[in-house]
Each structure stands twice: as structure tokens, then as C-alpha cells.
Amino acid sequence: MVTAKDIKAGKVKQTIILDLGGVGSEEAFHDAFQKAMGFPDNHGKDMNGWITCMALLAAPNSKISSTININPGEAIAINVIDSDSFMNEHPELFCSFVESVAFANQRHLADGISPAIHLVFC
């Protein structure tokens, strides 16, 4: 969770707006993320590819995203728009999304850096 302390400390370097309204399938979910995050076309439109991309965001000299540029120890905030509807209409995909963020952040911790992904549900 993003806290005022994180923002004041300058840890949150970028805020991404992710609108999940109208996302009706896993493929559409990955398309929305690819667009919002600037992932390459060959990122693999499944949760394994998604986790890899998210875990690489804070890697030194990472070029996984064309729009996000953070360093180890910095973070992004993803403002998830229409999260209630998405959760109610696609509970399994919503749970998979949240679990995958946790897994990517665990990879950051295993690499000795702070979790880089903060979710804000709107």
C-alpha cells in the first residue's frame, strides 16, 4: 500500500493509471497492462510473463518498459480504476493479479531491494 511516508520520501517515482473497466478476459487484462506499462509486444500474455516484466521494472538498466524508469529501491503506484467491478466480474483474475504483484514484490525482496509495486484500488 502506498503511504504518505513513501511519497514524501520520494520512493514512489511514477504513478500509472490502469483502467480495468470493460476488461472482460485475461487477454484484455494483459493488453491493458501492456498499454499502461509500456511492455514489449513479446512479453508473453500470461501471468508468468507478466510477473517477469513486473519484477524486472526495478532491475538495474532494465529496458522492459518503454514508459517506466525506476531504479532499485524506488517504486511505482498503480492506480487501478474500476477495481470493484473488475473484482466482482472476474474474481479469479483479480486474485491472480494481486497474488502476482505480491510474487513480483517478493522477487524484489529476494534481490535485496524494496518492493517496487504499490497498488491503489479506485
C-alpha positions in Angstrom: 0.0 0.0 0.0 1.3 3.5 -0.8 1.6 5.6 2.2 2.2 9.3 2.6 5.6 8.4 4.1 6.6 6.7 0.8 5.5 9.6 -1.3 7.3 12.2 0.9 10.4 10.0 1.0 10.4 10.1 -2.8 10.2 6.3 -3.2 7.1 6.4 -5.5 8.6 7.8 -8.7 5.8 7.2 -11.1 2.0 6.7 -10.9 0.4 4.6 -13.6 -3.4 4.7 -14.3 -4.8 1.3 -15.1 -8.5 1.3 -16.1 -9.9 -2.2 -15.8 -13.4 -1.1 -16.7 -14.6 -3.2 -19.6 -11.8 -5.7 -19.3 -13.6 -9.0 -19.9 -10.9 -11.6 -20.4 -7.3 -12.4 -19.4 -6.2 -11.4 -22.8 -7.8 -8.0 -22.4 -6.2 -7.7 -19.0 -2.7 -8.3 -20.5 -3.5 -5.8 -23.3 -4.5 -3.1 -20.8 -1.3 -3.7 -18.8 0.9 -3.7 -21.9 -0.5 -0.4 -22.9 -0.3 1.2 -19.4 3.1 -0.2 -18.6 4.8 0.0 -22.0 5.7 -3.6 -22.1 7.1 -5.1 -25.3 4.9 -7.0 -27.7 6.7 -10.2 -26.9 6.2 -10.1 -23.2 4.1 -13.2 -23.1 0.4 -12.6 -22.4 0.2 -14.8 -19.4 0.8 -14.3 -15.7 4.3 -15.8 -15.8 5.4 -13.3 -18.4 3.6 -10.5 -16.5 5.4 -11.4 -13.3 8.7 -11.4 -15.1 8.1 -8.0 -16.6 6.9 -6.5 -13.3 9.9 -8.0 -11.4 12.3 -6.5 -14.0 10.9 -3.0 -13.6 13.4 -2.1 -10.8 16.3 -4.1 -12.2 19.4 -2.0 -12.9 19.4 -0.9 -16.6 16.1 -2.6 -17.3 14.6 -1.8 -20.6 11.4 -3.9 -20.0 9.2 -0.9 -20.2 9.1 2.0 -22.7 7.3 4.2 -20.2 8.6 3.4 -16.7 12.0 4.2 -15.5 12.7 3.4 -11.8 15.8 2.4 -10.0 16.3 -0.2 -7.4 14.7 1.0 -4.1 12.2 3.2 -6.0 8.5 2.3 -6.7 5.6 2.8 -8.9 2.0 3.3 -7.8 -0.6 1.6 -10.0 -4.0 3.3 -9.6 -6.4 0.6 -10.6 -9.6 2.3 -11.9 -12.9 0.4 -11.7 -11.3 -2.3 -9.4 -14.6 -3.1 -7.7 -16.3 -4.0 -10.9 -13.3 -6.0 -12.1 -13.1 -7.9 -8.8 -16.8 -8.7 -8.9 -16.9 -9.7 -12.5 -13.6 -11.6 -12.7 -12.8 -12.7 -9.1 -10.2 -15.4 -10.2 -8.3 -13.0 -12.5 -8.4 -10.3 -9.8 -7.0 -12.6 -7.2 -4.4 -13.8 -9.7 -3.4 -10.1 -10.4 -3.0 -9.3 -6.7 -1.1 -12.6 -6.0 1.2 -11.9 -8.9 2.0 -8.4 -7.7 2.9 -10.0 -4.3 5.1 -12.5 -6.1 6.9 -9.9 -8.1 7.5 -7.8 -5.0 8.8 -11.0 -3.3 11.3 -11.3 -6.1 12.4 -7.7 -5.5 13.0 -8.6 -1.8 14.9 -11.7 -2.7 17.1 -9.5 -4.9 17.7 -7.3 -1.8 15.7 -4.3 -3.0 12.4 -2.8 -1.7 9.1 -3.9 -3.2 8.6 -1.7 -6.3 4.9 -2.2 -7.0 2.2 -0.4 -5.0 -1.4 -0.9 -5.8 -4.1 1.7 -5.2 -7.7 0.4 -5.8 -10.0 3.1 -7.0 
